[in-house]
Amino acid sequence: MSFMQKLREGFRKLMTGRRGADELSLALLIGGVVLSMLGSLLRFGLLNLLGLACYIICLWRMLSRNLEKRYQENVKFTTAWRKASASVRQFINRMKNMRKYKYFKCPECHALLRLPRKVGEVTVTCGKCRHAFKQKA
């Protein structure tokens, strides 16, 4: 058996019963790289230390055998990440369409609504709560 085959076999035995990388581990790894690069560029040691902490947590998560707990952590992270990325995408779309549409919130349920600009004052019915109100565009 060659050295590389022994190395592969040893790594396979090490990873038995472990999950490996998931979304949270990859996010920690990318965050560690970004923090380390910023720390090096700005010559700020605390950022390098935070990057190292991200690497250690990422490695610890990947090698952990407590699969259920790591799965629950990953579910919480992906849920929060999806909400945050959806909010950012909606904000970018609102900024792109700011000249075409006027955005406002329903006074009852606070749902985000839009009207084409320059239509004057119209009666709007909220699609979520069916509350009717007047809005000037």
C-alpha positions as CSV (number, residue, x, y, z in Angstrom):
1,M,0.0,0.0,0.0
2,S,1.5,3.3,-1.1
3,F,1.8,6.4,1.2
4,M,-1.1,8.2,-0.6
5,Q,-3.4,5.2,-0.2
6,K,-2.6,5.0,3.5
7,L,-3.3,8.7,3.8
8,R,-6.7,8.3,2.1
9,E,-7.6,5.3,4.2
10,G,-6.6,7.2,7.4
11,F,-8.7,10.2,6.4
12,R,-11.7,8.0,5.5
13,K,-11.4,6.4,9.0
14,L,-11.2,9.8,10.6
15,M,-14.3,11.1,8.9
16,T,-16.4,8.0,9.6
17,G,-19.5,9.1,11.6
18,R,-19.0,12.8,10.8
19,R,-21.0,15.0,8.6
20,G,-18.3,17.1,7.0
21,A,-18.9,20.6,5.6
22,D,-22.4,22.1,5.5
23,E,-23.6,25.7,4.8
24,L,-22.6,27.1,8.2
25,S,-19.2,25.5,8.0
26,L,-18.6,27.0,4.6
27,A,-19.8,30.4,5.7
28,L,-17.4,30.3,8.7
29,L,-14.6,29.3,6.4
30,I,-15.3,32.2,4.0
31,G,-15.8,34.6,6.9
32,G,-12.4,33.5,8.3
33,V,-10.7,34.1,5.0
34,V,-12.3,37.5,4.6
35,L,-11.4,38.5,8.2
36,S,-7.9,37.3,7.8
37,M,-7.4,39.2,4.6
38,L,-8.9,42.4,6.1
39,G,-6.7,42.0,9.2
40,S,-3.6,41.6,7.0
41,L,-4.5,44.6,4.8
42,L,-5.5,46.9,7.7
43,R,-2.8,45.6,10.0
44,F,-5.4,45.0,12.7
45,G,-4.5,41.9,14.7
46,L,-8.0,41.5,16.2
47,L,-9.4,40.7,12.8
48,N,-6.8,38.0,12.3
49,L,-7.7,36.6,15.6
50,L,-11.4,36.5,14.7
51,G,-10.5,34.8,11.4
52,L,-8.6,32.2,13.3
53,A,-11.5,31.6,15.6
54,C,-13.7,31.1,12.5
55,Y,-11.3,28.5,11.2
56,I,-11.3,26.7,14.5
57,I,-15.1,26.6,14.8
58,C,-15.4,25.5,11.2
59,L,-13.0,22.6,11.8
60,W,-14.6,21.7,15.1
61,R,-18.1,21.6,13.4
62,M,-16.8,19.5,10.5
63,L,-15.2,16.9,12.8
64,S,-18.0,16.8,15.4
65,R,-19.9,13.5,15.8
66,N,-22.9,15.2,17.3
67,L,-24.8,15.2,14.0
68,E,-28.2,16.2,15.4
69,K,-26.9,19.3,17.1
70,R,-24.8,20.4,14.1
71,Y,-27.9,19.8,11.9
72,Q,-30.0,22.1,14.1
73,E,-27.3,24.8,14.0
74,N,-27.2,24.6,10.3
75,V,-31.0,24.8,9.9
76,K,-31.1,28.0,12.1
77,F,-28.3,29.5,10.0
78,T,-29.8,28.7,6.7
79,T,-33.2,30.1,7.8
80,A,-31.7,33.4,9.0
81,W,-29.5,33.6,5.9
82,R,-32.5,33.2,3.5
83,K,-34.4,35.9,5.4
84,A,-31.5,38.3,5.3
85,S,-30.7,37.7,1.6
86,A,-34.4,38.0,0.6
87,S,-34.5,41.4,2.4
88,V,-31.4,42.6,0.6
89,R,-32.7,41.4,-2.8
90,Q,-36.0,43.3,-2.1
91,F,-34.2,46.4,-1.1
92,I,-32.1,46.3,-4.3
93,N,-35.2,45.8,-6.4
94,R,-36.9,48.8,-4.7
95,M,-33.9,51.0,-5.4
96,K,-33.8,49.9,-9.1
97,N,-37.5,50.6,-9.5
98,M,-37.7,53.7,-7.4
99,R,-38.4,55.9,-10.4
100,K,-41.2,53.7,-11.8
101,Y,-43.0,52.9,-8.6
102,K,-43.8,54.4,-5.2
103,Y,-43.4,51.9,-2.3
104,F,-45.4,52.2,0.9
105,K,-46.7,50.1,3.7
106,C,-50.3,49.1,4.5
107,P,-51.4,51.0,7.6
108,E,-53.1,47.9,9.0
109,C,-50.8,44.9,8.4
110,H,-47.6,46.8,7.3
111,A,-47.3,44.8,4.1
112,L,-45.1,46.4,1.5
113,L,-47.1,47.7,-1.5
114,R,-46.3,49.7,-4.6
115,L,-48.1,52.0,-7.0
116,P,-47.0,53.2,-10.4
117,R,-45.8,56.8,-10.1
118,K,-47.9,59.7,-11.5
119,V,-51.3,58.0,-11.2
120,G,-52.6,60.6,-8.7
121,E,-54.6,59.6,-5.6
122,V,-56.1,56.1,-5.8
123,T,-57.9,53.7,-3.5
124,V,-55.6,50.8,-2.7
125,T,-56.8,47.5,-1.4
126,C,-54.1,45.6,0.4
127,G,-53.6,42.1,-1.0
128,K,-52.8,40.6,2.4
129,C,-55.4,42.0,4.8
130,R,-57.9,43.5,2.2
131,H,-57.9,46.9,4.0
132,A,-58.9,49.7,1.6
133,F,-57.3,53.1,1.9
134,K,-56.4,56.1,-0.2
135,Q,-52.8,56.6,-1.3
136,K,-51.2,59.3,-3.4
137,A,-48.6,58.2,-6.0
